[in-house]
């Protein structure tokens, strides 16, 4: 049990440190100072982004759709690549097909629905109840609360948040949270999993090489205008997260947080995270 606690703490620390975008990205992408917000400023393409570091086994790279742009067909694309972004002479215009055609890259196009992968001969797994605190993928346990989007603070925020927890939110909508991870297998390879609003879509790619570093790929494509990286706490929640849960439990909706005698940073965390 002690080893599990140490592993969980190490994973949490790693996720906090690597929850940002790589400084190498598509020509139409602008990153904020923290490199956690990626915005495509022109056209509908050249929106490729990568994780700052390779992912550890079972580590999810999670983003939230921050802004949409009307007039384009297509949505966010996510996946993994064994190419170090630093080694790219030119960042490809598209993840599909350009980056995939370079080999050792696996990318999944997110749609409004039908994102679940069903392999011939396998039964469709039942969706786990939304009230379960953790999402289980292979041997990975991820806190479900972080995986589910949250509305902007408002009079009906609590109603919208309940709908989000029930996974009613379309995959491509604003506030939708989409993540990618890989789960090692007994044969030495790995399966890539896409997680959408707290639900595992199944292994969307198999046979990934675990001997090579794997970076997350996020293609801010077409109608997806801006995405934000969401850090994930594995295992035991942080003190900040516990404070947020206690505060939210004793208020009707998040508008009431503004009137509380709390430090501004804590208010912002409780309202927006």
Secondary structure, 3 states (H helix, E strand, C coil): CHHHHHHHHHHHHHHHHHCCECCCCCCCEEECCCCCEEEECCCCCCCEEEECCCCCCCCCEEEEEEEECCCCCCCCEEEEECCCHHHCCCCCCCHHHHHHHCCCEEEEECCCCCCCCCCCCCCCCCCCCCCCCEEEECCEEEEHHHHCCCCCCCCCHHHHHHHHHCCCCCCCCCCCEEEEEEEECCCCEEEEEEEECCEEEEEEEEEEECCCCCEEEEECCCCEEEEEEECCCCCCCCHHHHHHHHHHHCCCCHHHHHHCCCCHHHHHHHHHC
